[in-house]
Amino acid sequence: MSIFSEKLREVLQSVLPITLLVVLLHFTLTPLETVDLQRFLFGAFLIIIGLSIFLFGVDIGITPIGKFLGKGLARSNSMKYVLGMGLVLGFFISIAEPDLHILATQVSEVTNGMYPKNLLLVVVSVGIAVMLTIGLFRIVYRYPLNKTFTFLYLAIFGLAYFSTNDLFAIAFDASGSTTGALTVPFMLALAVGVASLNRRTQSAEEDSFGLVGIASAGAILAVLILGLFLRSDEPLSGSIPATAATVAHWLTPFLHELPKIAGEILLAVSPILIIFVLNHIFFADEKLSKRAFRRIFLGMAYLFVGLVLFLTGVNAGFMEVGRKLGMLIAGIDSSIPVLIVGFVLGVLVILAEPAVYVLTHQIEDVTTGYVKRGIVLGFLSIGVGLAVLLSVVRVLIPWLQLWHYLVPGYLIIIALSYKVPKLFVGIAFDAGGVASGPMTATFILAFIQGVAEITPDANVLLEGFGMIAMVAMMPIISLQLLGAIYQRNSVKEGL
C-alpha cells in the first residue's frame, strides 16, 4: 500500500492545480453552469483515483511484461523472430490505443468519409509496427539515434511537400495520438528489456530511450503515404457533431461513457496479455515463477480499472468544460487572457498525463538519479505550455499555418541532436510522444476548438488539427536544451 500511497500523493500534486485553476476561473472570468462544474469536479475525482491505480498497475503489470518480452527478443539472436514480434506487437498495441480511435473518428467526420476510421486505424498501426521493428533493430545493432531521426524526418518532410496542409496536420496529430497511456509504458519497458543485455552500461542507458519517438514517426509516414493514393484537390470539410443540450443530471455522461471505455480498454489490454502468455509458454527460455506470473495478471487488472476510471473522468468531465472554457475566455474583448490561460493550462495538464510519470521515473531509474525527474518534468511542462500558447496564436492569426511552426522546429531539433548527449536525444523524442496523451488530446484539444469556434475567420476543424503536433514537438526542443545544460555542467565538473 505504501507504493499506492506514493502514487496517490504524486497524482494529487498534479491534478489539483488544474482543478483549482478551473474553479478560480469559474468564480472570476468565466462562470460555468452548475451542472458543468459538477461534471468537472467529479471528473477530477475519477482522474485522481484512476491515475493512481493505473500507475500502480503499470509498475507490477505492463512494465514487467515489456521487459520480459524485450529480453526474449534480445536473447533470441534471430532476425526473423525480432522482425515478427516487432510487427505483431507494434500493430496490436497501436490499433487498440483509445486516443487513436478518437482521432480516427474525428478525421472521418471532418473529411466526410474520405479517410474512413477503420482505414486510418489499420494504416497508422502498420506504420507503427514497421517503425517499432526498425527501432528494435536499431537498439540491437546500436545505430546512432540522431542519424536515425535525421533520415526519418527528411523522408517525412519530403513526403509532406506533396501533401496538403490539412493532411500534414492530421499526419503529425496521428503520431501524437498513437503514444497514449497504454502504449508508452509498454514501449519504454520493451526498449529497456532489449537494451539491458548490452554489456556497456552507458550504451544500455542511451538505447533505453528513442523507441517511442521512432515508432511515432511511423504514424506520420503512414498517413502521408496514404495521402499519395487518396489525394484530393478539394479542401477538408465537415462539421463537429453538435453537443447535446445541458444534461438532466451531471452523472449521466459518466454512466454513458463508462461501459464504452471499458470495452475499448479491454480490447487494448487483451492482445498484450495473449502475446505475453503465448510467448511465456512456447518461446521463452527463462520462465517466470508462478508468483511473478500471478503478480503480472494482478497488475494488468489494476491497470485496466485505473485506465477506465481515468478516461471516463477525462471524456465525461473534462472535454465539455474545456471547450466551453475556450469559448468563454476567447469571447473576452482582449486576447491576452486566452493566451495566458492557454499557457498555464498547457503547463498544468501535462503534469496529469499518465505516461509522463512512467517516462520521468524511468529516466531517473536508468540514469541512477543523475537526471532528476523533477527537472525533466519542469522543462516538459514549459515546452507544452509554449506549444498550447503558439496553437492559440495560430487560431488568432488567420494566415499563420502549421508548417510555419513545424518545419523550422524540426530543423532545430535535428541540429540539436548532433550537439547534445545521445542519452538526451532519445529522452527528448520519447517525451514528444508521451506529452500528447489522453489529457492533452481531450481537454486541450477541446479548449483550442472552443477558442476557434468563437474567433472570427478561424476554422474550428482545421485549427483543431495540428495542436497535438505542436504539443509533440515543443518538448523535444525543451529537453534537448536541458541536455545541453547537463553537458555544460558536466564539462565544468570534469565528468
Disulfide bonds with the S-S distance in Angstrom:
none
